[in-house]
Amino acid sequence: MNLSEIAGKEIVNLVTGERLGVIGECDMIIDETTGEILALLIPREKGFFGIRKDKSVLEVPWRNVRKIGNDMIIIEYDGIY
């Protein structure tokens, strides 16, 4: 799967039903030798006009991805937000 195939998809948490963000707004941790995605770095909170109030991120391991659909990526994450 290419990055262009997942770009723009919403990330939804299966545990809480919460929309966490969009792949285009996230960073990824990638293994340099294999090219494998290790984790998603999702910005935690946005303020007015998309300006982040808090610069912290939620690090979700790639193993927590349960399904990649046409419009969204379903993750199962029960960590503290």
C-alpha positions as CSV (number, residue, x, y, z in Angstrom):
1,M,0.0,0.0,0.0
2,N,1.3,3.5,-0.9
3,L,1.1,6.6,1.3
4,S,-1.1,8.2,-1.4
5,E,-3.7,5.4,-0.9
6,I,-4.2,6.3,2.8
7,A,-3.7,10.1,2.6
8,G,-6.9,12.0,3.6
9,K,-8.5,9.1,5.4
10,E,-10.0,9.8,8.8
11,I,-8.7,8.0,11.9
12,V,-11.4,6.7,14.2
13,N,-10.9,4.9,17.5
14,L,-12.9,1.7,17.8
15,V,-12.9,1.9,21.6
16,T,-14.3,5.4,22.0
17,G,-15.9,6.0,18.6
18,E,-13.9,9.3,18.5
19,R,-12.6,10.9,15.3
20,L,-8.9,11.5,16.0
21,G,-7.8,13.2,12.9
22,V,-6.9,12.7,9.3
23,I,-3.8,11.0,7.9
24,G,-2.7,14.2,6.2
25,E,-2.6,16.0,9.6
26,C,-0.5,13.2,11.2
27,D,3.1,12.3,11.2
28,M,4.4,8.7,11.0
29,I,7.3,6.9,12.5
30,I,8.8,4.7,9.8
31,D,11.5,2.1,10.0
32,E,14.3,3.4,7.7
33,T,15.5,0.0,6.7
34,T,12.2,-1.7,5.9
35,G,10.0,1.2,5.1
36,E,7.4,-0.2,7.5
37,I,5.1,2.2,9.4
38,L,5.8,1.7,13.2
39,A,3.4,4.3,14.6
40,L,1.0,7.2,13.9
41,L,1.7,10.5,15.6
42,I,-1.7,12.2,15.9
43,P,-2.0,15.8,17.1
44,R,-4.1,15.8,20.3
45,E,-6.1,19.0,20.2
46,K,-6.8,21.9,17.9
47,G,-8.0,25.3,18.8
48,F,-9.8,27.9,16.7
49,F,-9.0,28.0,12.9
50,G,-7.0,24.8,13.1
51,I,-4.3,26.4,15.3
52,R,-3.0,23.9,17.9
53,K,-3.3,25.0,21.5
54,D,-1.3,22.0,22.7
55,K,1.7,20.7,20.8
56,S,1.5,17.2,22.3
57,V,0.7,14.2,20.2
58,L,-0.9,10.8,20.6
59,E,1.5,8.0,19.5
60,V,-0.5,5.0,18.3
61,P,1.5,1.9,17.3
62,W,0.7,0.6,13.8
63,R,-0.2,-2.8,15.3
64,N,-3.3,-1.0,16.7
65,V,-4.7,-0.4,13.2
66,R,-7.6,-2.8,12.8
67,K,-9.0,-1.9,9.4
68,I,-8.3,0.4,6.5
69,G,-11.5,1.2,4.6
70,N,-12.4,3.5,1.7
71,D,-12.9,6.6,3.9
72,M,-11.3,5.8,7.2
73,I,-8.8,4.0,9.3
74,I,-10.1,2.2,12.3
75,I,-7.7,1.8,15.2
76,E,-8.2,0.1,18.6
77,Y,-6.6,2.3,21.2
78,D,-7.5,2.4,24.9
79,G,-4.6,4.6,26.1
80,I,-5.0,7.9,27.8
81,Y,-5.8,10.9,25.6
